Amino acid sequence: MHDRRVERVPALDGRHQAGYEIGATRAWAIDVQMRCGTTIAALKMAKDMMAADPEINTVLIAGGYRNGDLINLQNQRVSFMFNLAPVAAPCCCARAGRATTCWART
């Protein structure tokens, strides 16, 4: 799948690469783009997908950003962004019998 936004910004999208690197051959990659609410929305989506489709046994949620590299520290007009740092966090939801459990590791 081609994402046109990648052409316009240097902050590239790694969702397809993550699935490829862990060998997830039937993986989907979607972009939620809710900023601070993304993890909560992704957990709800994962749980609902697993409840609706018994063939889905595991959902990996991986998110992060690296826009701190785009900040010009000499420009005081963007000082509200000076404390940004690259960050990423994975979370896995797996079917355990009849229940769905989710866990994260930092």
N, C-alpha and C positions, 0 to 999 in steps of 0.2 A: 504494500500500500504506500502511495506517495503522499506526503504531507506538504502542501504548498508553503506553509509557514516556515519550513526549514530553509527554503530558498531566500527568505527575507531576513532571517536573523542568524547570528553566529552561534546561538545556544542550541545545539543539535539535540534531537530526540533519540534516546537510546532504548526505547521500549522493545523494538524488534530485536536488537542485539542481545538484550538480556535473555529473552526466550531462546534464541539460537545458542547462546553460550552454555545454558544449562541442559540443552538437548530436549527442550519442550517442542516436539515436532507437531503437535496438534494445538499449539498455543494461539490464543488471540492476544492482540495488543491494542488497547484502547487508551485514549487520552481523555482524562476527566477534567483537567484544568480548572479546579475550583480554588486554587491557592491553599489557604489555611484549612479549608474544609474537605480537602481531597481525600485524606485517609479515612475519615468517618464515612464519606459517601462510597468509597471503594470497598470498605468492609461490609456495608449494607448491600451493595451490588453483588459482592461475592457470595454472601449468605443467601440472598434471594436467587441467584443463579443456581447455586447448589441445591436449593429447595425445589426449584422448578425442573431441574434436569438431573435425573439420577445417574447419568453417565459422567457427570463432572464430580471428580473425587478430590481434587486439589486445586486451589487458586493461589497463585503467588501475586502479591501486590508489591510492587517496587516503585518507589518514587524518589524524587530528589530534584535539585536544581544546582546550577553553577553559574548564576548570573553575577556573582561577585567579581568575576574576571572582566566584566564589562563596565565596571564603575571607574570613573576618572576621579581619583582622590584629590586632584587639584581643583576640581569644580565644586565649590561650596553649595551650589544649588541642588546637588544630589547628596548632601550630607546625611539625610535621613536613611540612606542606603549604605553608609560606610560600615556598618556592623554586619553586613551580609557575609556569609561564608558558604563554600560548597557543602552540601549536605545530601545524604541519601539514607533511606530506611526501607528494609524489606519486612514483609509480614506474610505469613502463610496461613491459609484456611484449609483445613482438611476434614474429610468426612471420617468420623469415628463411630462406627455402628450407625445409629439413627441420628446422632447429634452432629452438629458442625462446630468445630472448635477452631479458634484463631489464636495465633501467638506471634509475637514479634521478638526479634533479637537485635540488640544494639551492640 
